[in-house]
Amino acid sequence: MPTSPATIAHILDTLADLPGLRAAKMFGEYGLYLDSKVVALICDDTLFAKATASARPLIPGISMGPPYSGARDHMILNALLDDPDLCARVLRAIASDVPEPKPKQPKARKAKAG
């Protein structure tokens, strides 16, 4: 079941005090970006965050699971939405651990046949 727009709106509204947070469609579901970094996925109306070294100690015992078939386990943060400050701290910790995205390469121009 795909993620509903209401779920995206709820997550973004709950974390509205976190500057630079946005959601974007990604592979049929959604990626949650903090500034330019993907910090979480929203799949099947569930918030899955990357389990990074700085984020894990903030929420010991958090449930884990894969966001999609074949994926590594991620932290399941739905319950953390009841504590937006802690959720924001976790997402900021993930963003500090995740490398900057690689710059996009310009598309090569096709030579005209002639």
C-alpha positions in Angstrom: 0.0 0.0 0.0 1.6 3.3 -1.0 2.1 6.1 1.5 -0.8 8.5 1.6 -0.3 12.3 1.2 -1.9 12.7 4.6 1.0 10.8 6.2 3.5 13.0 4.5 1.6 16.1 5.6 1.4 14.8 9.2 5.2 14.1 9.4 6.1 17.4 7.9 3.7 19.2 10.2 4.9 17.4 13.3 8.5 18.3 12.5 7.8 21.8 11.2 10.3 23.3 13.6 13.1 21.4 11.9 14.5 23.8 9.2 15.4 22.3 5.9 13.1 19.3 6.2 11.2 18.2 3.1 9.8 15.1 1.5 10.1 14.1 -2.2 8.8 11.2 -4.2 11.4 8.6 -4.6 11.0 5.2 -6.3 7.2 5.2 -5.8 7.4 6.2 -2.1 9.1 9.2 -0.4 12.5 10.3 0.8 12.8 12.6 3.7 15.5 15.1 3.2 17.2 17.3 5.8 18.8 20.1 3.7 20.3 18.1 0.8 20.7 14.7 2.6 18.3 11.8 2.6 17.9 10.9 6.3 14.8 8.7 6.2 12.3 7.0 3.9 8.6 7.0 4.2 7.2 3.7 2.9 3.7 2.2 3.5 2.9 5.1 5.8 5.9 4.2 8.0 8.9 6.5 8.8 12.1 4.5 8.4 15.4 6.3 9.4 18.9 5.3 8.7 20.5 3.6 11.7 23.7 5.7 12.0 26.4 5.7 14.7 25.2 9.0 16.2 21.5 8.3 16.0 21.3 4.8 17.5 22.4 5.9 21.1 19.7 8.5 21.2 16.9 5.9 21.0 18.2 2.5 22.3 15.7 -0.3 21.8 14.0 1.3 18.9 12.2 -1.2 16.6 14.0 -2.0 13.4 12.8 -3.2 10.0 13.4 -2.9 6.2 11.5 -0.2 4.4 11.2 -2.4 1.3 12.1 -5.9 0.3 15.8 -6.5 0.2 16.7 -3.3 2.1 18.8 -3.2 5.2 17.0 -2.6 8.5 16.2 0.9 9.4 15.0 2.5 12.6 11.2 2.7 12.7 10.4 6.2 14.0 6.6 6.4 13.9 6.3 6.3 17.7 8.9 9.0 17.9 6.5 11.4 16.2 4.9 11.8 19.6 8.1 13.5 20.7 9.0 15.9 17.9 12.1 17.3 19.7 13.7 13.9 20.1 12.7 12.9 16.5 14.3 16.1 15.2 17.5 15.4 17.3 17.7 11.9 15.7 17.2 13.2 12.2 19.9 15.9 12.8 22.3 13.2 14.1 21.7 11.1 11.0 22.3 14.2 8.8 25.6 14.7 10.5 26.7 11.1 9.8 25.5 11.0 6.2 28.0 12.3 3.5 27.1 15.2 1.3 25.4 14.0 -1.9 27.7 13.8 -5.0 27.2 16.6 -7.4 25.1 15.7 -10.5 27.2 15.2 -13.6 25.9 17.3 -16.6 24.3 15.2 -19.3 26.4 14.7 -22.3 25.2 16.4 -25.5 24.4 14.1 -28.3 26.2 14.8 -31.5 24.0 15.7 -34.5 24.0 13.2 -37.3 24.6 14.8 -40.5 
